[in-house]
């Protein structure tokens, strides 16, 4: 297979970063036990990664071509590998926050480089689409696998133990393999070197694009969607342990239901969206997601999972609420596709930068708000809060849909 080293390395890149990025929810739960911090303080772990993604994406997007995609990926993998081997030996809250700053910054390099490299190593649009789908599926696999990787190192009998940090040795090992595969491969980047231009026009064009009504409506959609997604994903392990009272290891393992729901939801959406317009599908999904909150939270009221030892004797709410992923899953890819298809191809790069930036800001806001509500009013109220951004998102989607056909953004 041509370019097999690069392709396998890209798969491993996404697998590793899916684990690292989405492990923030586990870290939020664990640091509360390890370092006696509250939910509001622990919630800052997510902004550590999201804001570093946003800042570095905005800064580097214009000149990553000058760095080179292969070199940028090697830098990111090298830094992350070293960080994964250091963090188990520095069990401190500040060190974990620094780790997520590093992970976010490196993911910004990886995502921009991976997406651009796919265009270099694929022959035509069909191969590009197939490989992109494979890459995204590996991200989902990593998101699912992380709950079992970390739960393997959790010590139920000693909640204060930092043994879970040993998981990073395994993740660092996989990252080194990806680094070596990429290092020993050849990537011809000569075809994109002509794109290395002055930074100022790109920054100016990004701000100019952002002022378009269609883009502003999309930004609102992306912001509120990621706010909802990250608030649920980051605090689900904590909710399982503190509200449903599951043992620490089981609370992490059963959070994997959410990841599985997302994977299934996106698969099913691919079928449904062939027959039904995206707007009606997404509005229906948001209404059903709100219904899941209204069903699951009352079930959690009197749940007691202290005696649960396996998946089979856990409270029913543990299964019901994570199924919200089935309905949230189609929203983000659909709105991204809708906005990109409304723009000329020359603006896709700038739009991708805006997507990354405002998605990261939305994720940070969701984590911080949920952490505050979790501490002040409890876990059930924190998840009831998601009904508010869901309602706002329905309004934003309606505005976005109405603007879309009218939009005539020029080249």
C-alpha positions as CSV (number, residue, x, y, z in Angstrom):
1,X,0.0,0.0,0.0
2,X,1.4,3.4,-1.0
3,X,2.2,5.8,1.8
4,X,1.3,3.1,4.3
5,X,3.7,4.4,7.0
6,X,2.1,7.9,6.8
7,X,-1.4,6.5,6.7
8,X,-0.9,4.3,9.8
9,X,0.8,7.1,11.5
10,X,-2.2,9.4,10.8
11,X,-4.5,6.7,12.2
12,X,-2.4,6.5,15.4
13,X,-2.2,10.3,15.6
14,X,-6.0,10.6,15.8
15,X,-6.3,7.6,18.1
16,X,-3.8,9.0,20.6
17,X,-5.3,12.5,20.6
18,X,-8.9,11.1,20.9
19,X,-7.8,9.5,24.1
20,X,-5.8,12.5,25.4
21,X,-8.4,15.1,24.5
22,X,-11.5,13.2,25.8
23,X,-9.7,12.0,28.9
24,X,-10.4,15.5,30.4
25,X,-13.7,14.1,31.8
26,X,-11.9,11.4,33.7
27,X,-9.2,13.8,34.8
28,X,-11.9,16.2,36.1
29,X,-13.4,13.4,38.2
30,X,-10.1,12.0,39.5
31,X,-8.4,15.3,40.5
32,X,-11.4,15.9,42.8
33,X,-10.5,12.7,44.7
34,X,-6.7,13.1,44.4
35,X,-6.2,16.7,45.2
36,X,-9.4,17.6,47.1
37,X,-10.4,20.3,44.6
38,X,-14.1,21.1,43.9
39,X,-15.9,20.6,40.6
40,X,-15.5,24.3,39.7
41,X,-11.7,24.2,40.0
42,X,-11.5,20.8,38.3
43,X,-13.5,22.1,35.4
44,X,-10.6,24.4,34.4
45,X,-8.9,21.3,32.9
46,X,-11.1,21.5,29.8
47,X,-10.3,25.2,29.1
48,X,-6.6,24.3,29.4
49,X,-6.9,22.2,26.3
50,X,-9.6,24.1,24.5
51,X,-8.1,27.5,24.8
52,X,-4.7,26.3,23.7
53,X,-6.3,24.6,20.7
54,X,-8.1,27.9,19.8
55,X,-5.1,30.2,20.3
56,X,-2.6,28.0,18.5
57,X,-5.0,27.3,15.6
58,X,-5.5,31.0,15.1
59,X,-1.8,31.8,15.3
60,X,-0.4,28.9,13.3
61,X,-3.1,28.4,10.6
62,X,-1.6,31.1,8.3
63,X,2.0,29.8,8.3
64,X,1.9,26.0,9.1
65,X,2.8,25.5,5.4
66,X,6.1,27.2,6.1
67,X,6.7,24.8,9.0
68,X,5.8,21.8,6.9
69,X,3.0,19.3,7.7
70,X,5.3,16.4,8.5
71,X,7.6,18.5,10.7
72,X,4.6,20.0,12.5
73,X,3.2,16.5,13.3
74,X,6.6,15.3,14.4
75,X,7.0,18.2,16.8
76,X,3.5,17.6,18.2
77,X,4.0,13.8,18.6
78,X,7.5,14.4,20.2
79,X,6.2,16.9,22.8
80,X,3.1,14.8,23.6
81,X,5.2,11.6,24.0
82,X,7.6,13.3,26.4
83,X,4.7,14.8,28.4
84,X,3.0,11.4,28.7
85,X,6.1,9.9,30.3
86,X,6.6,12.8,32.6
87,X,3.1,13.3,34.0
88,X,2.9,10.0,36.1
89,X,6.0,11.1,38.0
90,X,4.6,14.6,38.8
91,X,1.2,13.9,40.4
92,X,0.1,17.4,41.0
93,X,-3.0,19.3,39.9
94,X,-1.0,22.1,38.2
95,X,1.0,19.5,36.3
96,X,-2.2,17.9,34.9
97,X,-3.5,21.3,33.8
98,X,-0.2,22.0,32.0
99,X,-0.5,18.5,30.4
100,X,-3.8,19.5,28.9
101,X,-2.4,22.9,27.7
102,X,0.3,20.9,25.9
103,X,-2.2,18.4,24.5
104,X,-4.4,21.1,23.1
105,X,-1.6,23.0,21.5
106,X,-0.2,19.8,19.9
107,X,-3.7,18.8,18.7
108,X,-4.0,22.1,16.9
109,X,-0.8,21.2,14.9
110,X,-2.0,17.6,14.4
111,X,-5.5,18.4,13.1
112,X,-4.4,21.1,10.6
113,X,-1.5,18.9,9.4
114,X,-3.5,15.7,9.2
115,X,-6.4,17.3,7.2
116,X,-3.9,18.9,4.8
117,X,-1.8,15.7,4.5
118,X,-4.8,13.7,3.4
119,X,-5.1,15.9,0.3
120,X,-1.4,15.1,-0.5
121,X,-1.5,11.3,-0.1
122,X,-4.8,10.6,-1.8
123,X,-5.3,10.4,-5.5
124,X,-8.8,11.7,-6.0
125,X,-11.9,13.0,-4.2
126,X,-13.4,9.5,-3.7
127,X,-10.2,8.3,-2.0
128,X,-10.1,11.5,0.0
129,X,-13.6,11.0,1.4
130,X,-13.0,7.3,2.2
131,X,-9.7,8.1,4.0
132,X,-11.2,11.0,5.9
133,X,-14.0,8.7,7.1
134,X,-11.4,6.1,8.3
135,X,-9.5,8.8,10.1
136,X,-12.7,10.1,11.9
137,X,-13.7,6.6,12.8
138,X,-10.3,6.1,14.5
139,X,-11.0,9.2,16.6
140,X,-14.3,7.6,17.7
141,X,-12.5,4.3,18.5
142,X,-10.0,6.2,20.7
143,X,-12.8,8.0,22.4
144,X,-14.4,4.7,23.3
145,X,-11.2,2.9,24.3
146,X,-10.0,5.6,26.7
147,X,-12.7,4.7,29.3
148,X,-11.3,1.1,29.5
149,X,-7.7,2.1,29.4
150,X,-8.0,4.5,32.3
151,X,-10.4,2.4,34.3
152,X,-7.8,-0.5,34.2
153,X,-5.5,1.7,36.4
154,X,-8.2,3.0,38.8
155,X,-8.0,1.7,42.3
156,X,-11.5,1.5,43.8
157,X,-10.3,0.8,47.3
158,X,-8.1,3.9,47.4
159,X,-9.9,6.8,45.7
160,X,-7.1,9.1,46.5
161,X,-4.6,7.0,44.5
162,X,-3.0,8.6,41.5
163,X,-2.4,5.2,39.9
164,X,-4.6,6.3,36.9
165,X,-1.8,8.5,35.7
166,X,0.1,5.3,34.7
167,X,-2.3,5.2,31.7
168,X,-0.2,7.9,30.1
169,X,2.8,5.5,29.8
170,X,0.7,3.4,27.4
171,X,-0.5,6.4,25.5
172,X,3.0,7.7,25.3
173,X,4.2,4.4,23.8
174,X,1.6,4.5,21.1
175,X,2.6,8.1,20.4
176,X,6.2,7.1,19.9
177,X,5.2,4.4,17.4
178,X,3.3,7.0,15.4
179,X,6.3,9.3,15.6
180,X,8.7,6.7,14.3
181,X,6.4,5.6,11.5
182,X,6.1,9.2,10.3
183,X,9.8,9.9,10.8
184,X,10.8,7.0,8.5
185,X,8.3,7.9,5.8
186,X,8.5,10.2,2.9
187,X,6.0,13.0,2.4
188,X,6.3,15.2,-0.7
189,X,5.1,18.6,0.3
190,X,6.4,20.5,-2.8
191,X,2.9,20.9,-4.2
192,X,1.7,23.1,-1.3
193,X,4.9,25.2,-0.7
194,X,3.5,27.9,-3.1
195,X,0.8,28.6,-0.5
196,X,3.3,30.0,2.0
197,X,2.4,33.7,1.9
198,X,2.3,36.7,4.2
199,X,0.3,36.3,7.4
200,X,-1.6,39.6,7.4
201,X,-4.1,38.9,4.5
202,X,-5.1,35.6,6.1
203,X,-5.8,37.1,9.5
204,X,-7.7,40.0,7.9
205,X,-9.7,37.7,5.7
206,X,-10.6,35.6,8.7
207,X,-12.1,38.6,10.6
208,X,-13.8,39.7,7.4
209,X,-15.4,36.3,6.9
210,X,-16.5,36.2,10.6
211,X,-18.6,39.4,10.1
212,X,-20.9,37.8,7.5
213,X,-24.4,37.1,9.0
214,X,-24.4,33.5,7.8
215,X,-21.0,32.9,9.5
216,X,-22.1,34.6,12.7
217,X,-25.2,32.4,12.9
218,X,-23.1,29.3,12.3
219,X,-20.6,30.4,15.0
220,X,-23.5,30.6,17.4
221,X,-24.6,27.1,16.4
222,X,-21.1,25.6,16.8
223,X,-20.5,27.4,20.1
224,X,-23.7,26.2,21.8
225,X,-23.5,22.7,20.4
226,X,-20.0,22.1,21.7
227,X,-21.0,23.8,25.0
228,X,-23.7,21.1,25.4
229,X,-21.5,18.2,24.2
230,X,-18.5,19.0,26.4
231,X,-20.6,19.8,29.5
232,X,-22.1,16.4,29.4
233,X,-19.0,14.5,28.3
234,X,-16.7,16.1,30.8
235,X,-18.9,15.6,33.8
236,X,-20.6,12.3,33.0
237,X,-17.9,10.2,35.0
238,X,-18.3,12.7,37.9
239,X,-22.1,12.4,37.7
240,X,-21.9,8.6,37.7
241,X,-19.8,8.6,40.8
242,X,-21.3,11.5,42.9
243,X,-24.9,11.4,41.9
244,X,-25.5,7.8,40.9
245,X,-22.9,6.7,43.5
246,X,-21.2,4.1,41.3
247,X,-17.7,2.8,42.3
248,X,-15.0,4.9,40.7
249,X,-13.8,2.3,38.1
250,X,-17.4,1.5,37.1
251,X,-18.4,5.1,36.8
252,X,-15.6,5.6,34.2
253,X,-16.3,2.4,32.3
254,X,-20.1,3.1,32.0
255,X,-19.4,6.6,30.6
256,X,-18.2,4.8,27.5
257,X,-21.9,4.3,26.6
258,X,-21.9,8.0,25.6
259,X,-19.0,7.4,23.2
260,X,-20.7,4.3,21.7
261,X,-23.9,6.3,21.4
262,X,-22.1,9.0,19.4
263,X,-20.6,6.5,17.1
264,X,-23.9,4.8,16.4
265,X,-25.7,8.1,16.1
266,X,-23.3,9.3,13.4
267,X,-23.6,6.0,11.5
268,X,-27.4,6.2,11.6
269,X,-27.5,9.9,10.7
270,X,-25.5,9.0,7.5
271,X,-28.5,6.9,6.5
272,X,-31.3,9.2,7.6
273,X,-29.7,12.4,6.1
274,X,-29.8,10.8,2.6
275,X,-33.6,10.9,2.8
276,X,-34.5,13.9,5.1
277,X,-33.2,17.4,5.0
278,X,-30.5,18.1,7.6
279,X,-32.5,20.9,9.3
280,X,-35.5,18.8,10.2
281,X,-33.2,15.9,11.4
282,X,-31.2,18.2,13.7
283,X,-34.3,19.9,15.2
284,X,-35.8,16.5,15.8
285,X,-32.6,15.3,17.4
286,X,-32.5,18.3,19.8
287,X,-36.1,17.8,20.9
288,X,-35.3,14.1,21.5
289,X,-32.1,15.0,23.4
290,X,-34.1,17.3,25.6
291,X,-36.5,14.4,26.2
292,X,-33.7,12.2,27.3
293,X,-32.7,14.8,30.0
294,X,-36.3,15.0,31.2
295,X,-36.5,11.2,31.4
296,X,-33.1,10.4,32.9
297,X,-32.8,13.0,35.6
298,X,-35.9,11.9,37.5
299,X,-34.6,8.3,37.3
300,X,-31.4,9.5,38.9
301,X,-33.2,11.1,41.8
302,X,-33.2,8.0,44.0
303,X,-30.5,6.0,42.3
304,X,-28.1,4.2,44.5
305,X,-25.2,2.4,42.8
306,X,-23.0,1.9,45.8
307,X,-23.5,-1.9,45.7
308,X,-23.1,-2.1,41.9
309,X,-20.2,-4.3,41.0
310,X,-20.8,-4.9,37.3
311,X,-22.7,-3.3,34.4
312,X,-25.6,-5.6,35.1
313,X,-26.6,-4.3,38.5
314,X,-26.0,-0.6,37.9
315,X,-29.0,1.9,38.2
316,X,-31.1,2.3,35.1
317,X,-30.3,6.0,34.8
318,X,-26.6,5.0,34.1
319,X,-27.8,3.5,30.8
320,X,-30.5,6.0,29.9
321,X,-28.8,9.4,30.1
322,X,-25.7,8.5,27.9
323,X,-28.0,7.6,25.1
324,X,-28.4,11.3,24.5
325,X,-25.3,10.9,22.4
326,X,-27.5,9.2,19.7
327,X,-29.3,12.5,19.2
328,X,-26.5,14.9,19.7
329,X,-24.1,13.0,17.4
330,X,-25.4,14.2,13.9
331,X,-25.5,17.9,14.8
332,X,-21.8,19.0,14.6
333,X,-20.8,17.2,11.3
334,X,-24.0,18.4,9.7
335,X,-23.7,22.1,10.5
336,X,-20.0,22.0,9.5
337,X,-20.9,20.4,6.2
338,X,-23.7,22.9,5.7
339,X,-21.5,26.0,6.2
340,X,-18.6,24.7,4.1
341,X,-21.0,23.8,1.2
342,X,-22.3,27.4,1.4
343,X,-18.8,28.9,0.9
344,X,-16.4,28.9,-2.1
345,X,-13.5,26.4,-1.7
346,X,-11.0,29.2,-1.4
347,X,-12.5,30.1,2.0
348,X,-12.7,26.5,3.4
349,X,-9.3,26.9,5.1
350,X,-10.2,30.1,6.9
351,X,-13.6,28.6,7.8
352,X,-11.9,25.5,9.3
353,X,-9.9,27.8,11.5
354,X,-13.0,29.5,12.7
355,X,-14.7,26.2,13.4
356,X,-11.7,25.0,15.6
357,X,-11.5,28.3,17.5
358,X,-15.2,28.8,18.4
359,X,-15.7,25.1,19.1
360,X,-12.8,25.3,21.6
361,X,-14.3,28.4,23.2
362,X,-17.7,26.6,23.5
363,X,-16.2,23.6,25.0
364,X,-14.4,25.7,27.7
365,X,-17.6,27.6,28.5
366,X,-19.6,24.4,28.8
367,X,-17.1,22.8,31.2
368,X,-16.7,25.9,33.4
369,X,-20.5,26.6,33.6
370,X,-21.3,23.0,34.4
371,X,-18.6,22.8,37.0
372,X,-19.9,25.9,38.8
373,X,-23.5,24.6,38.7
374,X,-22.4,21.1,39.8
375,X,-20.8,22.6,43.0
376,X,-23.5,25.1,43.7
377,X,-26.7,23.1,42.9
378,X,-25.7,19.5,42.3
379,X,-25.2,17.1,39.4
380,X,-28.9,16.8,38.4
381,X,-29.4,20.5,38.1
382,X,-26.1,20.8,36.2
383,X,-27.4,18.4,33.5
384,X,-30.9,20.0,33.6
385,X,-29.1,23.2,32.6
386,X,-28.3,21.7,29.2
387,X,-32.0,22.3,28.3
388,X,-31.2,26.0,28.0
389,X,-28.5,25.8,25.4
390,X,-30.5,23.2,23.6
391,X,-33.3,25.7,23.2
392,X,-30.9,28.4,22.1
393,X,-29.4,26.1,19.6
394,X,-32.8,25.4,18.0
395,X,-33.2,29.1,17.6
396,X,-29.7,29.5,16.1
397,X,-30.2,26.6,13.7
398,X,-33.5,28.2,12.5
399,X,-31.7,31.5,11.8
400,X,-28.8,29.7,10.1
401,X,-31.2,27.8,7.9
402,X,-33.0,30.9,6.8
403,X,-29.8,32.8,6.0
404,X,-28.2,29.9,4.1
405,X,-30.1,30.1,0.8
406,X,-29.8,33.9,0.8
407,X,-26.1,33.9,1.3
408,X,-24.0,34.9,-1.7
409,X,-20.5,35.0,-0.3
410,X,-18.0,35.9,-3.0
411,X,-14.7,34.4,-3.8
